[in-house]
């Protein structure tokens, strides 16, 4: 069973839904790279409203349907494992925000797969 130490790191990557890398959605490429590096896990969250450095508003309201909603990718693991992903992010994230903070891991468990 994979275990995480109680003192872990949380990496958050804020990008736009329309951001691409090698012609594919950037958020997908980040998750695939995190998986390839065997990080503990990744979650992609699609926002309904937000703005970034250019103060351009992105919203999912019906009258202002945006094709570029905010995306947040969260990855929690040991700091040394998170650091393995940083060179890929430096290469692929052209616009956005990347943050990292200490987190206290309460539980990280993988149940048995049911057949």
ChimeraX commands (.cxc) that place a marker at each C-alpha (Angstrom):
marker #1 position 0.00,0.00,0.00 radius 0.5
marker #1 position 1.27,3.45,-0.90 radius 0.5
marker #1 position 1.62,5.82,2.02 radius 0.5
marker #1 position 2.20,9.53,2.22 radius 0.5
marker #1 position 3.97,11.19,5.11 radius 0.5
marker #1 position 1.83,13.36,7.35 radius 0.5
marker #1 position 3.74,16.45,6.19 radius 0.5
marker #1 position 3.12,16.65,2.46 radius 0.5
marker #1 position 2.95,19.34,-0.20 radius 0.5
marker #1 position 0.01,20.58,-2.24 radius 0.5
marker #1 position 0.75,21.83,-5.75 radius 0.5
marker #1 position -1.94,23.97,-7.40 radius 0.5
marker #1 position -1.79,24.91,-11.05 radius 0.5
marker #1 position -4.21,27.58,-12.30 radius 0.5
marker #1 position -4.62,27.63,-16.09 radius 0.5
marker #1 position -7.32,28.17,-18.70 radius 0.5
marker #1 position -9.46,25.42,-20.17 radius 0.5
marker #1 position -8.36,26.32,-23.69 radius 0.5
marker #1 position -4.60,26.13,-22.89 radius 0.5
marker #1 position -2.88,23.51,-25.03 radius 0.5
marker #1 position 0.41,21.61,-25.16 radius 0.5
marker #1 position 1.30,19.59,-28.25 radius 0.5
marker #1 position -2.23,20.23,-29.55 radius 0.5
marker #1 position -3.91,18.60,-26.54 radius 0.5
marker #1 position -5.52,20.16,-23.45 radius 0.5
marker #1 position -2.76,21.27,-21.08 radius 0.5
marker #1 position -4.62,20.05,-17.99 radius 0.5
marker #1 position -4.69,16.52,-19.48 radius 0.5
marker #1 position -0.99,16.64,-20.31 radius 0.5
marker #1 position -0.16,17.72,-16.74 radius 0.5
marker #1 position -2.19,14.87,-15.25 radius 0.5
marker #1 position -0.61,12.33,-17.64 radius 0.5
marker #1 position 2.86,13.57,-16.70 radius 0.5
marker #1 position 2.06,13.40,-12.97 radius 0.5
marker #1 position 0.87,9.83,-13.49 radius 0.5
marker #1 position 3.97,8.94,-15.50 radius 0.5
marker #1 position 6.08,10.27,-12.62 radius 0.5
marker #1 position 4.03,8.09,-10.23 radius 0.5
marker #1 position 2.82,10.99,-8.09 radius 0.5
marker #1 position 0.18,10.14,-5.48 radius 0.5
marker #1 position -2.72,11.59,-7.48 radius 0.5
marker #1 position -4.11,14.57,-9.33 radius 0.5
marker #1 position -7.50,16.25,-9.53 radius 0.5
marker #1 position -8.70,18.68,-12.21 radius 0.5
marker #1 position -11.33,21.19,-11.12 radius 0.5
marker #1 position -13.24,23.29,-13.65 radius 0.5
marker #1 position -14.20,26.69,-12.32 radius 0.5
marker #1 position -17.41,28.52,-13.15 radius 0.5
marker #1 position -15.91,31.99,-12.90 radius 0.5
marker #1 position -12.55,33.67,-12.51 radius 0.5
marker #1 position -9.95,36.08,-13.83 radius 0.5
marker #1 position -6.18,36.15,-13.97 radius 0.5
marker #1 position -3.28,38.51,-14.60 radius 0.5
marker #1 position -5.01,40.20,-17.56 radius 0.5
marker #1 position -8.22,40.75,-15.52 radius 0.5
marker #1 position -10.26,39.20,-18.35 radius 0.5
marker #1 position -13.39,37.68,-16.78 radius 0.5
marker #1 position -14.15,34.04,-17.62 radius 0.5
marker #1 position -17.62,32.84,-16.67 radius 0.5
marker #1 position -20.02,29.96,-17.29 radius 0.5
marker #1 position -23.12,32.18,-17.16 radius 0.5
marker #1 position -25.51,31.32,-19.99 radius 0.5
marker #1 position -25.46,34.79,-21.52 radius 0.5
marker #1 position -21.63,34.97,-21.43 radius 0.5
marker #1 position -20.65,31.36,-22.12 radius 0.5
marker #1 position -16.88,31.20,-22.03 radius 0.5
marker #1 position -14.77,28.76,-23.99 radius 0.5
marker #1 position -11.90,29.32,-21.56 radius 0.5
marker #1 position -13.12,28.60,-18.05 radius 0.5
marker #1 position -10.64,28.47,-15.18 radius 0.5
marker #1 position -8.99,25.10,-14.48 radius 0.5
marker #1 position -7.22,24.17,-11.25 radius 0.5
marker #1 position -5.08,21.04,-11.04 radius 0.5
marker #1 position -4.28,19.89,-7.51 radius 0.5
marker #1 position -1.56,17.37,-6.74 radius 0.5
marker #1 position -0.51,16.25,-3.26 radius 0.5
marker #1 position 2.61,14.21,-2.57 radius 0.5
marker #1 position 5.99,14.38,-0.88 radius 0.5
marker #1 position 7.94,17.52,-1.75 radius 0.5
marker #1 position 10.68,15.61,-3.59 radius 0.5
marker #1 position 8.07,13.93,-5.80 radius 0.5
marker #1 position 6.26,17.21,-6.53 radius 0.5
marker #1 position 9.61,18.74,-7.52 radius 0.5
marker #1 position 9.97,16.14,-10.29 radius 0.5
marker #1 position 7.00,17.75,-12.07 radius 0.5
marker #1 position 8.30,21.34,-11.94 radius 0.5
marker #1 position 10.53,21.16,-15.07 radius 0.5
marker #1 position 7.55,19.93,-17.11 radius 0.5
marker #1 position 5.41,22.79,-15.79 radius 0.5
marker #1 position 8.17,25.32,-16.58 radius 0.5
marker #1 position 8.13,24.06,-20.17 radius 0.5
marker #1 position 4.37,23.81,-20.68 radius 0.5
marker #1 position 2.57,26.47,-18.61 radius 0.5
marker #1 position 2.93,29.71,-20.58 radius 0.5
marker #1 position 0.19,31.62,-18.71 radius 0.5
marker #1 position -1.20,30.88,-15.28 radius 0.5
marker #1 position -0.26,30.57,-11.65 radius 0.5
marker #1 position 1.49,27.75,-9.83 radius 0.5
marker #1 position 1.53,27.57,-6.03 radius 0.5
marker #1 position 2.87,25.08,-3.52 radius 0.5
marker #1 position 2.07,24.86,0.16 radius 0.5
marker #1 position 2.64,22.53,3.07 radius 0.5
marker #1 position -0.31,20.32,3.96 radius 0.5
marker #1 position -1.05,17.86,6.72 radius 0.5
marker #1 position -2.08,14.54,5.18 radius 0.5
marker #1 position -4.81,12.97,7.31 radius 0.5
marker #1 position -5.51,9.88,5.24 radius 0.5
marker #1 position -4.36,8.48,1.87 radius 0.5
marker #1 position -5.69,5.02,1.27 radius 0.5
marker #1 position -6.43,2.83,-1.68 radius 0.5
marker #1 position -9.21,0.31,-1.21 radius 0.5
marker #1 position -9.17,-3.06,-2.88 radius 0.5
marker #1 position -10.64,-3.07,-6.38 radius 0.5
marker #1 position -14.02,-4.74,-6.45 radius 0.5
marker #1 position -14.59,-7.30,-9.19 radius 0.5
marker link #1:1,2 radius 0.2
marker link #1:2,3 radius 0.2
marker link #1:3,4 radius 0.2
marker link #1:4,5 radius 0.2
marker link #1:5,6 radius 0.2
marker link #1:6,7 radius 0.2
marker link #1:7,8 radius 0.2
marker link #1:8,9 radius 0.2
marker link #1:9,10 radius 0.2
marker link #1:10,11 radius 0.2
marker link #1:11,12 radius 0.2
marker link #1:12,13 radius 0.2
marker link #1:13,14 radius 0.2
marker link #1:14,15 radius 0.2
marker link #1:15,16 radius 0.2
marker link #1:16,17 radius 0.2
marker link #1:17,18 radius 0.2
marker link #1:18,19 radius 0.2
marker link #1:19,20 radius 0.2
marker link #1:20,21 radius 0.2
marker link #1:21,22 radius 0.2
marker link #1:22,23 radius 0.2
marker link #1:23,24 radius 0.2
marker link #1:24,25 radius 0.2
marker link #1:25,26 radius 0.2
marker link #1:26,27 radius 0.2
marker link #1:27,28 radius 0.2
marker link #1:28,29 radius 0.2
marker link #1:29,30 radius 0.2
marker link #1:30,31 radius 0.2
marker link #1:31,32 radius 0.2
marker link #1:32,33 radius 0.2
marker link #1:33,34 radius 0.2
marker link #1:34,35 radius 0.2
marker link #1:35,36 radius 0.2
marker link #1:36,37 radius 0.2
marker link #1:37,38 radius 0.2
marker link #1:38,39 radius 0.2
marker link #1:39,40 radius 0.2
marker link #1:40,41 radius 0.2
marker link #1:41,42 radius 0.2
marker link #1:42,43 radius 0.2
marker link #1:43,44 radius 0.2
marker link #1:44,45 radius 0.2
marker link #1:45,46 radius 0.2
marker link #1:46,47 radius 0.2
marker link #1:47,48 radius 0.2
marker link #1:48,49 radius 0.2
marker link #1:49,50 radius 0.2
marker link #1:50,51 radius 0.2
marker link #1:51,52 radius 0.2
marker link #1:52,53 radius 0.2
marker link #1:53,54 radius 0.2
marker link #1:54,55 radius 0.2
marker link #1:55,56 radius 0.2
marker link #1:56,57 radius 0.2
marker link #1:57,58 radius 0.2
marker link #1:58,59 radius 0.2
marker link #1:59,60 radius 0.2
marker link #1:60,61 radius 0.2
marker link #1:61,62 radius 0.2
marker link #1:62,63 radius 0.2
marker link #1:63,64 radius 0.2
marker link #1:64,65 radius 0.2
marker link #1:65,66 radius 0.2
marker link #1:66,67 radius 0.2
marker link #1:67,68 radius 0.2
marker link #1:68,69 radius 0.2
marker link #1:69,70 radius 0.2
marker link #1:70,71 radius 0.2
marker link #1:71,72 radius 0.2
marker link #1:72,73 radius 0.2
marker link #1:73,74 radius 0.2
marker link #1:74,75 radius 0.2
marker link #1:75,76 radius 0.2
marker link #1:76,77 radius 0.2
marker link #1:77,78 radius 0.2
marker link #1:78,79 radius 0.2
marker link #1:79,80 radius 0.2
marker link #1:80,81 radius 0.2
marker link #1:81,82 radius 0.2
marker link #1:82,83 radius 0.2
marker link #1:83,84 radius 0.2
marker link #1:84,85 radius 0.2
marker link #1:85,86 radius 0.2
marker link #1:86,87 radius 0.2
marker link #1:87,88 radius 0.2
marker link #1:88,89 radius 0.2
marker link #1:89,90 radius 0.2
marker link #1:90,91 radius 0.2
marker link #1:91,92 radius 0.2
marker link #1:92,93 radius 0.2
marker link #1:93,94 radius 0.2
marker link #1:94,95 radius 0.2
marker link #1:95,96 radius 0.2
marker link #1:96,97 radius 0.2
marker link #1:97,98 radius 0.2
marker link #1:98,99 radius 0.2
marker link #1:99,100 radius 0.2
marker link #1:100,101 radius 0.2
marker link #1:101,102 radius 0.2
marker link #1:102,103 radius 0.2
marker link #1:103,104 radius 0.2
marker link #1:104,105 radius 0.2
marker link #1:105,106 radius 0.2
marker link #1:106,107 radius 0.2
marker link #1:107,108 radius 0.2
marker link #1:108,109 radius 0.2
marker link #1:109,110 radius 0.2
marker link #1:110,111 radius 0.2
marker link #1:111,112 radius 0.2
marker link #1:112,113 radius 0.2
marker link #1:113,114 radius 0.2
marker link #1:114,115 radius 0.2
view
